[in-house]
Amino acid sequence: MAGTERYRVRLEYSESGQILGDCTCPYAEEGNFCKHCVALGIAFLKGEDEILSSSQPAELDAVRAYLQQCPHEELVDLLLEQAT
């Protein structure tokens, strides 16, 4: 996502089955799941590996494995649920 500011964005998969997002943008700092987290999730699903350069490989492998086994419709629902 291109914009005027740079933000640090992180997604993680919780044990309860939720995707948790963390971003340094003002909207996320108010406790919201921001568009940057959604964009990161979509980029990850599309296989844009360059976004993964600063993350820990073991965690990413676990998230990737989980997301790859999920049906597409479930992934879309999950992202939309987190974004609202």
C-alpha positions as CSV (number, residue, x, y, z in Angstrom):
1,M,0.0,0.0,0.0
2,A,1.5,3.3,-1.1
3,G,0.9,6.4,1.0
4,T,2.6,9.4,2.6
5,E,3.6,7.8,5.8
6,R,5.4,4.5,6.7
7,Y,3.9,2.3,9.4
8,R,5.1,-0.8,11.0
9,V,2.5,-3.6,10.6
10,R,2.3,-7.0,12.1
11,L,-0.2,-9.9,11.9
12,E,-0.3,-12.9,14.0
13,Y,-2.6,-15.9,14.4
14,S,-3.9,-16.5,17.9
15,E,-4.5,-19.8,19.6
16,S,-8.2,-19.0,19.6
17,G,-8.3,-18.8,15.8
18,Q,-8.3,-15.0,15.3
19,I,-5.9,-13.0,13.2
20,L,-4.5,-10.2,15.4
21,G,-3.2,-7.1,13.8
22,D,-0.8,-4.4,15.1
23,C,0.0,-1.2,13.2
24,T,1.6,2.1,14.2
25,C,-0.9,4.2,12.2
26,P,-3.2,6.5,14.2
27,Y,-6.4,4.5,13.4
28,A,-4.8,1.3,14.7
29,E,-3.4,3.0,17.8
30,E,-7.0,3.7,18.7
31,G,-7.6,0.0,18.9
32,N,-8.9,-0.6,15.4
33,F,-8.0,-3.2,12.8
34,C,-6.7,-0.9,10.1
35,K,-6.5,-1.0,6.3
36,H,-2.7,-1.6,6.6
37,C,-3.3,-4.9,8.4
38,V,-5.9,-5.9,5.8
39,A,-3.4,-5.0,3.0
40,L,-0.7,-7.0,4.6
41,G,-3.0,-10.0,4.9
42,I,-4.0,-9.8,1.3
43,A,-0.4,-9.4,0.1
44,F,0.6,-12.4,2.2
45,L,-2.2,-14.5,0.7
46,K,-1.1,-13.4,-2.8
47,G,2.4,-14.6,-2.0
48,E,4.3,-11.4,-1.9
49,D,7.3,-12.7,0.0
50,E,9.2,-9.4,0.1
51,I,6.8,-8.2,2.8
52,L,8.1,-11.0,5.1
53,S,11.7,-9.9,5.2
54,S,11.7,-8.6,8.8
55,S,9.5,-11.3,10.4
56,Q,10.5,-14.5,12.1
57,P,10.6,-17.4,9.7
58,A,9.1,-20.0,12.1
59,E,6.1,-17.9,12.8
60,L,5.6,-17.0,9.2
61,D,5.7,-20.7,8.2
62,A,3.0,-21.5,10.7
63,V,0.8,-18.7,9.6
64,R,1.3,-19.5,5.9
65,A,0.5,-23.2,6.5
66,Y,-2.7,-22.3,8.3
67,L,-3.8,-19.8,5.7
68,Q,-3.0,-22.2,2.8
69,Q,-5.3,-24.8,4.2
70,C,-8.2,-22.5,4.7
71,P,-10.9,-22.3,2.1
72,H,-10.8,-19.0,0.1
73,E,-14.3,-18.0,1.3
74,E,-13.2,-18.5,5.0
75,L,-10.2,-16.3,4.4
76,V,-12.2,-13.5,2.9
77,D,-14.7,-13.7,5.8
78,L,-11.9,-13.7,8.3
79,L,-10.3,-10.6,6.8
80,L,-13.6,-8.7,6.6
81,E,-14.4,-9.7,10.2
82,Q,-11.1,-8.3,11.4
83,A,-11.5,-5.1,9.3
84,T,-14.8,-4.2,10.9
